[in-house]
Amino acid sequence: MSEKNNDLINEINVAAYYIAEGKNPYDTLCWHLAERQLTYDNLGMTPPEEIIKQKAAQIYFEQCPYDILCWRIAELETLMKYNMYKTE
């Protein structure tokens, strides 16, 4: 792995730590992840609230561990921060 990738992973890990320290309720993290995931998939465009709500419910019922939710939120926030959107 390159040094740039290591730096990016370290930044994500630190951000995930601070998200977890916020002690947000599980459903709030599901909402944040849904919002970021859909925004990331739409190249930075925020989707309508109803679509976020549906995605948040899907994430909630998958029962992903708390720390994984925090890491995924941090990962997406970091990627968007550097305009590193996926391209197809």
LUMSE-353615 format. One record per atom (N, C-alpha, C): x, y, z. Coordinates in steps of 0.2 Angstrom, whole numbers, padded with zeros to 4 digits, always signed. Example, Ala and Ser with C-alpha at 12.3 -4.5 7.8 and 13.67 -1.06 7.14 Angstrom:
+0066-0028+0039 +0062-0022+0039 +0066-0016+0039 +0064-0011+0035 +0068-0005+0036 +0064+0000+0039 
REM end
This chain:
+0004-0006+0000 +0000+0000+0000 +0004+0006+0000 +0002+0011-0004 +0006+0017-0004 +0006+0021+0002 +0010+0026+0003 +0010+0030+0009 +0004+0035+0009 +0002+0037+0003 -0004+0041+0002 -0010+0037+0005 -0011+0031+0003 -0016+0026+0005 -0016+0025+0013 -0010+0025+0015 -0009+0024+0023 -0011+0030+0026 -0010+0036+0024 -0012+0042+0026 -0019+0043+0026 -0022+0041+0021 -0029+0041+0020 -0033+0037+0025 -0030+0031+0026 -0033+0026+0031 -0032+0028+0038 -0027+0031+0039 -0026+0034+0046 -0030+0040+0047 -0032+0044+0042 -0036+0049+0043 -0043+0047+0044 -0045+0042+0041 -0052+0039+0042 -0052+0036+0049 -0047+0032+0051 -0047+0029+0058 -0048+0034+0063 -0045+0040+0063 -0045+0045+0067 -0052+0048+0067 -0055+0050+0061 -0062+0052+0061 -0067+0047+0064 -0066+0041+0062 -0071+0036+0065 -0070+0036+0073 -0064+0037+0075 -0064+0037+0083 -0068+0043+0086 -0067+0049+0082 -0071+0055+0085 -0079+0054+0084 -0081+0051+0079 -0088+0049+0078 -0090+0045+0083 -0086+0040+0085 -0088+0035+0090 -0089+0038+0097 -0084+0043+0098 -0084+0046+0104 -0090+0051+0105 -0093+0053+0100 -0099+0057+0100 -0105+0053+0103 -0104+0047+0104 -0110+0042+0107 -0117+0044+0104 -0117+0045+0098 -0124+0046+0094 -0128+0039+0095 -0134+0040+0095 -0139+0034+0095 -0138+0030+0088 -0139+0024+0089 -0138+0020+0083 -0142+0022+0077 -0148+0024+0078 -0152+0026+0072 -0150+0033+0069 -0147+0037+0073 -0144+0043+0070 -0138+0041+0066 -0134+0037+0068 -0128+0034+0064 -0130+0031+0057 -0136+0027+0058 -0139+0024+0052 -0141+0030+0047 -0144+0035+0049 -0146+0041+0045 -0140+0044+0042 -0135+0045+0046 -0129+0049+0044 -0125+0044+0038 -0125+0038+0039 -0122+0034+0034 -0126+0034+0028 -0133+0033+0029 -0137+0033+0023 -0136+0039+0019 -0136+0045+0022 -0135+0052+0019 -0129+0052+0015 -0123+0050+0019 -0117+0050+0015 -0116+0046+0010 -0119+0039+0011 -0118+0034+0005 -0122+0037-0001 -0128+0039+0000 -0131+0041-0006 -0128+0047-0009 -0126+0052-0005 -0123+0058-0008 -0116+0056-0012 -0113+0051-0009 -0106+0049-0012 -0108+0046-0019 -0113+0041-0019 -0115+0038-0025 -0118+0043-0030 -0121+0049-0028 -0123+0054-0033 -0118+0059-0034 -0112+0058-0033 -0106+0062-0034 -0107+0069-0031 -0109+0069-0024 -0109+0075-0020 -0116+0078-0020 -0121+0076-0024 -0128+0079-0024 -0132+0075-0018 -0135+0079-0014 -0139+0076-0008 -0145+0074-0011 -0147+0068-0009 -0154+0065-0012 -0159+0068-0008 -0166+0067-0010 -0172+0069-0006 -0172+0065+0001 -0175+0068+0005 -0175+0065+0012 -0179+0058+0012 -0184+0057+0008 -0187+0051+0008 -0183+0045+0006 -0178+0046+0001 -0174+0041-0001 -0169+0040+0005 -0167+0045+0008 -0162+0044+0014 -0165+0040+0019 -0172+0042+0021 -0175+0038+0026 -0176+0031+0024 -0177+0029+0018 -0178+0022+0016 -0171+0018+0017 -0166+0022+0015 -0159+0019+0015 -0157+0018+0022 -0159+0023+0027 -0157+0023+0034 -0160+0017+0037 -0167+0015+0035 -0170+0010+0038 -0167+0003+0036 -0165+0003+0029 -0161-0003+0027 -0155-0004+0031 -0151+0001+0032 -0145+0000+0036 -0146-0002+0043 -0152+0001+0046 -0154+0000+0053 -0155-0008+0054 -0159-0011+0049 -0161-0018+0050 -0155-0023+0048 -0150-0020+0045 -0144-0024+0043 -0140-0026+0050 -0142-0022+0055 -0139-0022+0062 -0131-0023+0061 -0128-0018+0058 -0121-0017+0057 -0118-0015+0064 -0112-0018+0066 -0109-0015+0072 -0108-0008+0073 -0109-0005+0078 -0108+0002+0080 -0102+0005+0077 -0096+0002+0078 -0090+0004+0076 -0089+0004+0068 -0092-0001+0065 -0092-0001+0058 -0096+0004+0055 -0102+0006+0058 -0105+0012+0055 -0101+0018+0056 -0098+0019+0061 -0093+0025+0062 -0088+0025+0057 -0085+0019+0056 -0079+0019+0051 -0082+0021+0044 -0088+0018+0042 -0090+0019+0035 -0092+0026+0034 -0095+0029+0040 -0096+0037+0039 -0090+0041+0038 -0085+0039+0042 -0079+0043+0042 -0075+0041+0035 -0076+0035+0032 -0073+0034+0026 -0076+0038+0020 -0083+0038+0020 -0086+0042+0015 -0085+0050+0016 -0085+0052+0022 -0084+0059+0023 -0077+0061+0021 -0072+0057+0022 -0065+0058+0020 -0064+0058+0012 -0067+0053+0009 -0067+0052+0002 -0070+0058-0001 -0076+0061+0001 -0079+0066-0002 -0075+0073+0000 -0072+0073+0006 -0068+0079+0007 -0062+0080+0002 -0060+0074-0001 -0054+0075-0006 -0057+0074-0013 -0064+0074-0014 -0067+0073-0020 -0065+0067-0024 -0065+0062-0020 -0063+0055-0022 -0069+0051-0023 -0073+0053-0028 -0079+0050-0029 -0078+0044-0034 -0082+0038-0033 -0081+0033-0038 -0083+0034-0045 -0079+0032-0049 -0081+0032-0056 -0083+0026-0059 -0087+0026-0064 -0089+0019-0067 -0087+0019-0074 
REM end
